[in-house]
Amino acid sequence: MLFVLTRFLPWNASAKSHVGPTDGPSRYVFVVTYGRSGSTLLQSLMNRLPGVCIRGENNNVSEHMARAWDSARLQEFPHLRHKLVSRPAHDPWHGAELIDANRIGRELAEVLTNQVIAPPKGTEVAGFKEVRWHSEPDFLSTHLDFLKSFFPDVQFLINTRSHQAVSQSGWWRNMNPQFVREKLESAEASFAAYEAAHPDICWRVHYDDYVDDPAGLKPVFDAVGRPFDLEACQNTLSKQLNHMK
């Protein structure tokens, strides 16, 4: 026997809710790239700007959160919630009608905000850079959709670099060149597909352009919502980064 729920939160797949206190960051920027592409330089540049806090890598924590959210969006769950009924204890979907993917997404985003990004008080623009987005290229769109759905005014800064240069840098140089080329091509194809679907929130920069010409960094400022600062660019570019040499 099925019992009507007395309190029911309707499923709304299109609902968009944002996290954080009203005085928290009003914009989030996520740097989408792969390793040895110049992403730490971009992180350093953005952190020079007032009111901006862009964290470093976090081992792709957000992908695991996105997977949990996506699992909760399975077709069976909204179908059961739509029936406005509870499932009895002997039913294989007992309690499934209580699963609210939007609520799960909001709470996961709160954890990501508070425990991973942890923006200092007064931060207006927050986010992080990550180099592991391409680990599951077929999941990238859902991963970015998770961030887009539960953070305010999300902007994605896509950063690329010459594949030849990447293949000769850091850990990549110890790998099969063909594997590296295929990995980078797959990553950029997934980046480009998402950019094509969401051109209004995606910004693109290329290391080989901006390392020689600071003007190539203007999309960074557009993504953050700040006026272009040539001096900040020059100061950042003049500072040699020594990690992973």
Steps between C-alpha positions, in 0.01 A plus 500: 500500500632845407458803720480858380781717630370778719805718432646488154766706330428487125765385261608776267779399267537853368518671838821689564603580854818665617697446815674710757400792719368816344829675578709223336658499153267624228697330220691174462776434248630151429814451291446205266825360365760221517837480670800707391284749313574817695204472735703588811601821328133583443420415861779734614378779273139484619608492864676832447163663441308648795209292627606191304589160649583220255619184673736243355432137410289277726540160329171542315280493810220672311478217247408253774238741630362542150473123467302475823265774378467336160421163659218663695357627172442145373170475317341271759532753781314794345242254369437372852491850649247605240259236631485682836503167683731325741633154424426226758780322685486195271527710180841495323481881473404550866576865585604596148220756481686698768809548284519858377785551254478878520533494877790256475667723243458809718642330807794352309574845359495641852758242607714583198473870580565477873746213522695517173484853361456661842496859371621758753257758628454778248567280195295609201628247245600148603583172332788267426717367223514129427697294248305173526180595316601277209526186715146413389434704183154350449398628843641851460171656390312363802786603729491858378119501505514414870717806568288718273180392673598559861742794501415862418615662176735215404767565239728235350849608394633248247877495473701311236862475388703362210476122522867471405601724791273316744636161394852614588409639842462344844364147522377501140854455364518158666193380308452364151479803266203355312313441826567860605383636166179296511435599862540870428295485181219323687514756779482796265218342300290467815590857603401632158170312503398656829615843387290469184194412708561777757688782324367763739682356805817361342819697442807368320870580530805332350835493679705546185310822428502671838851398611639729228221758494317601822204615289422132455398493866204734456246211510623425852384842613174461311436171680574653840305814416788741547651764268814393317813572704814496287730556797358201686555289188858616457582442867355151489671405176835628627491269802657166412305197626725221616259218577522173308807596296 
